[in-house]
Amino acid sequence: MTSTLEPQSGTAEQAEVAARADAFVAELSEWLRIPSISADPAHHDDVARSATWLADTLRRDGWPTVEVWDDTAALPAVYAHWPAADPAAPTVLVYGHHDVQPADLADGWSFAPFEPQVVGEELRGRGASDDKGHIAMVLLGVRAHLAATGATAPAVSLKLLVEGEEESGSAHLAELLDAHGDALACDEIVVTDTGMINRDSPTVCCGMRGLVDLDVVFRGASVDLHSGMFGGAVPNPVAELAGLVTAFHDEAGRVAVPGFYDDVREATERERVAWAALPFDEPEWLAGPAAGATATAGEQGWSTYERLWARPTAEVNGLHGGYDGPGHKTIVPHSATLKMTFRLVADQDPARIKALVEQFVNERVPAGITAEVSTGGPGVPPLICDLDSALVASIREAMGIALGTEVLPAREGGSGPEALLTTALDAPLAFLGVMLPTDRIHAPDERAVLPLLLRGAESVAHLWRLLAARSR
């Protein structure tokens, strides 16, 4: 397979990637057939099988140290290390994950999700983009880097950590990092689990939002009551909980929790200018990535990119209670349940936000209602990269060579374990990925655009050379 993107870079790295393209697709397809669903205990053996597959592939590629880590409560993770010939070269850790989201034909897939297929320039299947496709991209980039330079070792000392439970919340990643901190010690971290805003305007992610979750149960009577006999005379948990939901935002779309914005670090003028220069076609975005939504919404006074990347949110994920079958059931429901998530931006502390949200809810429990309020685990901190760092500059340059155009800084609205990684390993972190919003990540018919994965692999191949040169 050859890339259809133009122009080609004409570099030795590009030629080496192109020469291996068909083998790359076949190899990745083999890995995608393993249903490594970490959220489903019935597939935990498949997660282990996926880790073994990756470890075997790394050994075939010549990585001197390859280990499957299964000595903690975490599902199996894969670690590899390939020292540079120069002992003074920096050590770079690449992080990604080999587990995938659940997928079933009944979810709306047009083909069996673990029987990957190539359709035109797309490779379709669960994990094709998130994140097996991007880990395979890194492996191809290392092969191309060695072949293009004629070296027997990479220009930087490379380490690889591919965890097995990112898609189920990385619940044991902290334990894994603590148990293997010495092996994972590094100077810089590169995360593959990311992407660009679109194919024609390549960007590099320079920040992700944090996350806090909220569960609320309102209870009234011990059983459902007859609405004719009791309606209007006792509290209705569903109506009361709906009222709580509306209290979370003011008329301008701002989160109404007192103190919620106190620590928000605003995007810099430099970032806002760069984001304003990125193309955004609202009808196209609504019809495509937003899956047919009919209007944008959110906090007033901000663009869509700014809302997604630099503004915190309070989002209702589910509101349930009462009867929802055919016809009517004339009751006052005895309970109602709310599930929410809060996306956090730079300098917001998940622990503080959890406390503020819990206080907000507890102060609004009406008489006659008992409430169960939970904000789950510790939450996920937000992360912002240093735009002026040598690591970000090198990634932008490497991607620019491969993609043939300037790569602008952007952010992503999602959340991940990046803040934990950079804190635990005390190393700067940056992102390199070519996922697209239209790749149907976590959705039926997930796909990766193969020409972009090949350009991503070329970017990886250039990156090691550039980082080594900058360190000298």
C-alpha positions as CSV (number, residue, x, y, z in Angstrom):
1,M,0.0,0.0,0.0
2,T,1.2,3.5,-0.7
3,S,0.0,6.8,0.7
4,T,-2.4,8.9,-1.3
5,L,-1.5,12.0,0.6
6,E,0.5,14.6,-1.4
7,P,3.2,15.6,-1.4
8,Q,5.5,12.8,-0.3
9,S,8.4,14.0,1.8
10,G,11.0,12.1,-0.4
11,T,13.0,11.2,2.7
12,A,14.7,7.9,3.4
13,E,12.2,7.4,6.3
14,Q,9.3,7.9,4.0
15,A,10.7,5.3,1.6
16,E,11.2,2.8,4.3
17,V,7.7,3.2,5.7
18,A,6.2,2.8,2.2
19,A,8.2,-0.4,1.6
20,R,6.7,-1.9,4.7
21,A,3.1,-0.7,4.3
22,D,1.5,-3.9,3.1
23,A,3.2,-5.9,5.9
24,F,2.1,-3.3,8.4
25,V,-1.6,-3.6,7.4
26,A,-1.4,-7.4,7.6
27,E,0.3,-7.3,11.0
28,L,-2.1,-4.8,12.5
29,S,-5.1,-6.7,11.2
30,E,-3.9,-9.8,13.0
31,W,-3.6,-7.9,16.3
32,L,-7.1,-6.4,15.8
33,R,-8.6,-9.8,15.7
34,I,-7.8,-10.2,19.4
35,P,-10.9,-8.8,21.3
36,S,-8.8,-7.3,24.2
37,I,-11.8,-5.7,26.0
38,S,-10.6,-4.7,29.4
39,A,-14.0,-3.7,30.8
40,D,-15.4,-7.2,30.3
41,P,-14.0,-9.9,32.6
42,A,-15.0,-12.5,30.1
43,H,-12.3,-11.0,27.8
44,H,-9.4,-10.6,30.3
45,D,-7.8,-13.7,28.8
46,D,-7.9,-11.9,25.4
47,V,-6.2,-8.9,27.0
48,A,-3.4,-11.2,28.1
49,R,-3.3,-12.8,24.6
50,S,-3.0,-9.3,23.1
51,A,-0.1,-8.4,25.4
52,T,1.7,-11.7,24.4
53,W,1.1,-10.9,20.7
54,L,2.7,-7.4,21.1
55,A,5.6,-8.8,23.2
56,D,6.3,-11.4,20.5
57,T,6.2,-8.7,17.8
58,L,8.7,-6.5,19.6
59,R,11.1,-9.4,20.1
60,R,10.9,-10.2,16.4
61,D,11.7,-6.5,15.7
62,G,14.9,-6.8,17.8
63,W,14.0,-4.9,21.0
64,P,16.6,-6.2,23.5
65,T,14.3,-6.0,26.5
66,V,10.7,-7.0,26.3
67,E,8.5,-7.9,29.3
68,V,4.9,-8.6,30.0
69,W,4.0,-7.1,33.3
70,D,1.4,-9.0,35.2
71,D,2.7,-8.7,38.7
72,T,0.2,-6.1,39.9
73,A,-3.6,-5.9,40.0
74,A,-3.4,-4.3,36.6
75,L,-4.3,-6.3,33.5
76,P,-1.1,-7.3,31.6
77,A,1.0,-4.4,30.3
78,V,3.9,-4.6,27.9
79,Y,7.3,-3.0,28.6
80,A,10.2,-2.7,26.1
81,H,13.6,-1.0,26.2
82,W,16.0,-0.4,23.3
83,P,19.1,1.6,24.5
84,A,20.7,4.1,22.1
85,A,24.3,3.4,21.1
86,D,25.2,6.8,22.6
87,P,24.9,6.5,26.4
88,A,24.4,10.3,26.6
89,A,21.3,10.2,24.4
90,P,18.0,11.1,26.0
91,T,15.6,8.4,27.1
92,V,12.1,8.7,25.7
93,L,9.1,6.7,27.0
94,V,6.3,6.0,24.5
95,Y,2.9,5.3,26.2
96,G,-0.2,3.8,24.7
97,H,-2.7,1.0,25.4
98,H,-3.6,-2.3,23.8
99,D,-7.0,-2.8,25.3
100,V,-10.1,-1.7,23.4
101,Q,-13.7,-0.7,24.0
102,P,-16.5,-3.3,24.0
103,A,-17.9,-3.9,20.5
104,D,-20.7,-6.1,19.2
105,L,-22.4,-6.5,15.9
106,A,-25.7,-5.6,17.6
107,D,-24.3,-2.2,18.6
108,G,-24.8,-1.1,15.0
109,W,-21.6,-2.4,13.3
110,S,-21.9,-3.1,9.6
111,F,-19.4,-6.0,10.0
112,A,-18.0,-8.2,12.8
113,P,-15.9,-5.7,14.9
114,F,-13.0,-8.1,15.4
115,E,-12.8,-9.2,11.8
116,P,-11.0,-6.1,10.4
117,Q,-11.3,-5.2,6.8
118,V,-9.7,-2.8,4.4
119,V,-12.2,-0.5,2.6
120,G,-10.4,1.9,0.2
121,E,-7.8,3.7,2.2
122,E,-9.4,2.8,5.5
123,L,-8.7,-0.1,7.9
124,R,-11.9,-0.8,9.9
125,G,-12.2,-2.7,13.1
126,R,-12.2,-2.1,16.9
127,G,-8.9,-0.7,17.9
128,A,-7.8,0.3,14.4
129,S,-7.3,3.8,15.6
130,D,-7.7,3.7,19.4
131,D,-5.0,2.6,20.2
132,K,-3.6,-0.5,18.5
133,G,-3.3,1.3,15.2
134,H,-1.2,4.0,16.8
135,I,1.1,1.6,18.8
136,A,1.6,-0.3,15.5
137,M,2.4,3.0,13.9
138,V,5.2,3.6,16.5
139,L,6.6,0.1,15.8
140,L,6.7,0.8,12.1
141,G,8.3,4.2,12.8
142,V,11.1,2.5,14.8
143,R,11.8,0.0,12.0
144,A,11.9,2.8,9.4
145,H,14.2,4.9,11.6
146,L,16.7,2.1,11.9
147,A,16.6,1.2,8.2
148,A,16.8,4.8,7.1
149,T,19.8,5.6,9.3
150,G,21.5,2.2,8.9
151,A,21.9,2.0,12.7
152,T,21.5,-1.0,14.9
153,A,20.0,1.1,17.7
154,P,17.7,4.1,17.8
155,A,19.2,7.6,18.1
156,V,17.5,8.0,21.5
157,S,17.1,5.3,24.2
158,L,13.5,4.1,23.7
159,K,11.2,2.7,26.2
160,L,7.6,1.5,25.6
161,L,4.8,1.1,28.1
162,V,1.6,-0.3,26.6
163,E,-1.0,-0.8,29.3
164,G,-4.0,-3.1,29.2
165,E,-6.8,-1.2,31.0
166,E,-6.9,2.4,29.7
167,E,-10.3,1.8,28.2
168,S,-11.6,0.8,31.7
169,G,-10.2,3.8,33.5
170,S,-6.5,2.9,34.1
171,A,-7.5,2.0,37.6
172,H,-4.2,0.3,38.4
173,L,-1.8,2.5,36.4
174,A,-0.6,4.3,39.5
175,E,0.3,0.9,41.1
176,L,2.0,-0.1,37.9
177,L,4.1,3.1,37.8
178,D,5.0,2.7,41.4
179,A,6.0,-0.9,41.1
180,H,8.2,-0.3,38.0
181,G,9.3,3.3,38.4
182,D,13.0,2.5,38.0
183,A,12.5,0.7,34.7
184,L,10.3,3.5,33.4
185,A,12.6,6.3,34.3
186,C,12.9,8.7,31.3
187,D,13.7,12.2,30.2
188,E,10.6,12.7,28.1
189,I,7.2,11.0,27.4
190,V,5.4,10.7,24.1
191,V,1.7,9.6,24.1
192,T,0.2,8.0,21.0
193,D,-3.4,8.1,22.1
194,T,-4.4,11.3,20.4
195,G,-5.1,12.9,17.1
196,M,-5.6,15.9,14.8
197,I,-8.6,18.1,14.2
198,N,-8.9,17.0,10.5
199,R,-6.9,15.5,7.7
200,D,-6.2,18.7,5.8
201,S,-5.2,20.8,8.8
202,P,-2.8,18.7,10.8
203,T,-2.4,19.6,14.5
204,V,-0.6,18.3,17.5
205,C,-2.5,17.9,20.8
206,C,-1.0,20.1,23.5
207,G,-3.5,19.5,26.3
208,M,-6.3,17.4,27.6
209,R,-9.0,18.1,30.1
210,G,-9.4,16.4,33.5
211,L,-12.5,14.5,34.7
212,V,-14.7,14.2,37.8
213,D,-17.8,12.0,37.9
214,L,-21.0,12.4,40.0
215,D,-23.8,9.9,40.9
216,V,-26.9,11.1,42.7
217,V,-29.9,9.1,43.8
218,F,-33.0,10.9,45.1
219,R,-35.5,8.7,47.0
220,G,-39.0,9.6,48.2
221,A,-41.5,6.9,49.3
222,S,-40.4,3.3,49.7
223,V,-42.4,2.3,46.7
224,D,-44.0,3.9,43.6
225,L,-47.3,5.6,44.6
226,H,-50.6,6.1,42.8
227,S,-50.4,9.6,41.2
228,G,-54.1,10.2,41.7
229,M,-54.0,9.4,45.4
230,F,-50.6,11.0,46.2
231,G,-49.6,13.2,43.3
232,G,-49.2,16.8,44.3
233,A,-49.1,15.9,48.0
234,V,-45.7,14.2,48.2
235,P,-42.3,15.0,46.6
236,N,-41.7,13.5,43.2
237,P,-38.0,12.3,43.1
238,V,-37.8,12.5,39.3
239,A,-39.1,16.1,39.2
240,E,-36.9,17.2,42.1
241,L,-33.8,15.6,40.4
242,A,-34.7,17.3,37.1
243,G,-34.8,20.6,39.0
244,L,-31.3,19.9,40.4
245,V,-30.0,19.3,36.8
246,T,-31.3,22.7,35.6
247,A,-29.6,24.3,38.6
248,F,-26.1,23.2,37.4
249,H,-26.0,25.9,34.7
250,D,-26.9,29.6,34.5
251,E,-28.5,31.3,31.5
252,A,-25.1,31.9,29.8
253,G,-24.3,28.2,29.9
254,R,-21.7,28.6,32.8
255,V,-21.5,26.0,35.5
256,A,-23.3,27.5,38.5
257,V,-21.4,25.6,41.2
258,P,-19.9,28.4,43.4
259,G,-16.1,28.4,43.2
260,F,-16.1,26.2,40.1
261,Y,-14.1,28.6,38.0
262,D,-11.8,30.0,40.7
263,D,-8.7,28.1,39.6
264,V,-9.3,28.0,35.8
265,R,-6.2,29.0,33.8
266,E,-7.4,30.8,30.7
267,A,-6.0,29.9,27.3
268,T,-3.2,32.3,26.3
269,E,-3.7,34.8,23.6
270,R,-1.2,32.9,21.5
271,E,-3.2,29.8,21.7
272,R,-6.5,31.5,21.0
273,V,-5.0,33.1,17.9
274,A,-3.7,29.7,16.7
275,W,-7.0,28.1,17.3
276,A,-8.9,30.8,15.5
277,A,-6.6,30.1,12.5
278,L,-7.8,26.5,12.3
279,P,-10.6,25.8,9.9
280,F,-14.0,25.1,11.4
281,D,-17.0,24.4,9.2
282,E,-19.9,24.3,11.7
283,P,-22.5,22.5,9.4
284,E,-19.9,20.0,8.4
285,W,-18.8,19.4,12.0
286,L,-22.4,19.0,13.1
287,A,-23.2,16.6,10.3
288,G,-19.9,14.6,10.6
289,P,-18.1,14.3,13.9
290,A,-21.1,15.5,15.9
291,A,-23.2,12.7,14.3
292,G,-26.0,14.8,13.0
293,A,-26.5,17.2,15.9
294,T,-28.3,20.3,14.6
295,A,-26.8,23.2,16.6
296,T,-23.8,24.1,18.7
297,A,-24.3,25.0,22.3
298,G,-22.4,25.7,25.5
299,E,-20.9,28.5,27.5
300,Q,-21.5,31.8,25.7
301,G,-18.7,34.0,24.5
302,W,-16.4,31.1,23.4
303,S,-15.8,29.4,20.1
304,T,-16.5,25.7,19.7
305,Y,-12.8,24.8,19.8
306,E,-12.4,26.9,23.0
307,R,-15.4,25.3,24.6
308,L,-14.0,21.8,23.8
309,W,-10.4,22.5,24.7
310,A,-10.1,25.3,27.3
311,R,-13.4,25.5,29.2
312,P,-14.7,23.2,31.9
313,T,-18.1,21.6,31.7
314,A,-20.8,19.9,33.6
315,E,-22.5,17.3,31.4
316,V,-25.5,15.1,32.2
317,N,-24.8,11.6,31.1
318,G,-28.0,10.0,32.3
319,L,-31.2,10.9,34.1
320,H,-33.4,7.9,35.0
321,G,-36.5,7.3,37.0
322,G,-40.1,6.2,36.8
323,Y,-41.9,4.4,34.1
324,D,-40.7,4.5,30.4
325,G,-42.8,1.6,28.8
326,P,-45.6,1.9,26.4
327,G,-48.7,3.9,27.4
328,H,-48.9,5.4,30.8
329,K,-48.3,4.2,34.3
330,T,-49.8,6.8,36.7
331,I,-47.3,6.8,39.5
332,V,-45.2,9.1,41.6
333,P,-41.8,7.3,41.2
334,H,-40.1,6.3,44.4
335,S,-36.6,7.1,43.1
336,A,-34.5,8.8,40.4
337,T,-30.9,8.6,39.4
338,L,-28.5,11.2,37.9
339,K,-25.1,10.5,36.4
340,M,-22.9,13.5,35.4
341,T,-19.3,14.1,34.5
342,F,-17.3,17.4,34.8
343,R,-14.5,18.1,32.4
344,L,-11.7,20.2,34.0
345,V,-9.1,22.5,32.5
346,A,-5.7,23.6,33.5
347,D,-5.2,24.3,37.3
348,Q,-8.5,22.9,38.4
349,D,-8.0,20.3,41.1
350,P,-10.3,17.2,40.9
351,A,-10.4,16.9,44.7
352,R,-11.5,20.5,45.1
353,I,-14.1,20.2,42.4
354,K,-15.5,17.0,43.9
355,A,-15.9,18.8,47.2
356,L,-17.6,21.8,45.6
357,V,-20.0,19.6,43.6
358,E,-21.0,17.4,46.6
359,Q,-21.7,20.6,48.6
360,F,-23.8,22.0,45.8
361,V,-25.9,18.9,45.6
362,N,-26.3,18.4,49.3
363,E,-27.5,22.0,49.8
364,R,-30.2,21.4,47.2
365,V,-31.8,18.2,48.6
366,P,-35.5,19.2,49.1
367,A,-37.5,18.2,52.2
368,G,-39.0,14.8,51.9
369,I,-36.1,13.5,49.7
370,T,-33.2,11.5,50.9
371,A,-30.1,11.7,48.7
372,E,-27.1,9.4,48.0
373,V,-24.3,11.5,46.5
374,S,-21.0,10.0,45.2
375,T,-18.1,11.4,43.2
376,G,-16.4,8.1,42.7
377,G,-12.6,7.8,42.6
378,P,-9.9,10.5,42.7
379,G,-10.8,11.9,39.3
380,V,-8.4,12.7,36.5
381,P,-6.2,15.9,36.5
382,P,-6.0,18.1,33.4
383,L,-2.7,18.4,31.5
384,I,-1.2,21.2,29.5
385,C,2.0,20.8,27.5
386,D,4.7,23.5,27.2
387,L,4.4,24.8,23.7
388,D,8.0,26.1,23.8
389,S,9.5,22.8,24.9
390,A,12.0,21.0,22.7
391,L,9.8,17.9,22.8
392,V,6.7,19.7,21.3
393,A,8.9,21.6,18.8
394,S,10.5,18.3,17.6
395,I,7.1,16.6,17.3
396,R,5.7,19.5,15.3
397,E,8.8,19.4,13.0
398,A,8.7,15.7,12.6
399,M,5.0,15.7,11.7
400,G,5.5,18.7,9.4
401,I,8.2,16.8,7.4
402,A,5.9,13.8,7.0
403,L,2.7,15.7,6.3
404,G,4.3,18.4,4.1
405,T,2.8,21.3,5.9
406,E,3.0,23.3,9.2
407,V,1.5,21.5,12.2
408,L,-0.4,23.8,14.5
409,P,-0.9,23.4,18.3
410,A,-4.4,22.3,19.4
411,R,-5.9,20.5,22.4
412,E,-8.4,17.7,23.0
413,G,-11.5,17.7,25.1
414,G,-11.1,14.2,26.4
415,S,-9.3,12.9,29.5
416,G,-6.6,10.3,30.1
417,P,-3.8,9.3,32.4
418,E,-1.3,11.7,31.0
419,A,-1.1,13.9,34.1
420,L,-0.5,10.8,36.3
421,L,2.3,9.7,33.9
422,T,4.1,13.1,33.9
423,T,3.8,13.5,37.6
424,A,4.8,9.9,38.6
425,L,7.8,9.8,36.2
426,D,8.8,13.5,36.7
427,A,9.2,14.0,33.0
428,P,7.7,16.4,30.4
429,L,5.0,14.9,28.1
430,A,3.8,15.6,24.6
431,F,1.5,13.9,22.1
432,L,2.0,12.4,18.6
433,G,-1.1,10.9,17.0
434,V,-3.1,11.0,13.8
435,M,-6.6,10.0,14.8
436,L,-9.4,11.9,13.3
437,P,-12.7,13.0,14.9
438,T,-14.4,11.0,12.1
439,D,-12.6,7.7,13.0
440,R,-15.7,6.6,15.0
441,I,-13.5,6.0,18.1
442,H,-15.6,4.1,20.8
443,A,-18.4,3.8,18.2
444,P,-19.5,1.2,15.6
445,D,-17.3,0.8,12.5
446,E,-14.2,2.3,14.0
447,R,-11.6,3.0,11.4
448,A,-8.1,4.4,10.8
449,V,-7.1,6.2,7.6
450,L,-4.1,4.1,6.5
451,P,-2.3,6.9,4.6
452,L,-2.4,8.9,7.8
453,L,-1.0,6.0,9.9
454,L,1.8,5.7,7.4
455,R,2.6,9.4,7.7
456,G,2.4,9.1,11.4
457,A,4.9,6.3,11.3
458,E,7.2,8.5,9.2
459,S,6.8,11.2,11.8
460,V,7.9,8.8,14.5
461,A,10.9,7.8,12.4
462,H,12.0,11.5,12.1
463,L,11.3,12.2,15.8
464,W,14.1,10.1,17.3
465,R,16.7,11.7,15.0
466,L,15.4,15.2,15.8
467,L,15.3,14.7,19.6
468,A,18.9,13.2,19.5
469,A,20.1,16.2,17.5
470,R,18.5,18.7,19.9
471,S,20.0,17.1,22.9
472,R,23.6,17.5,21.6
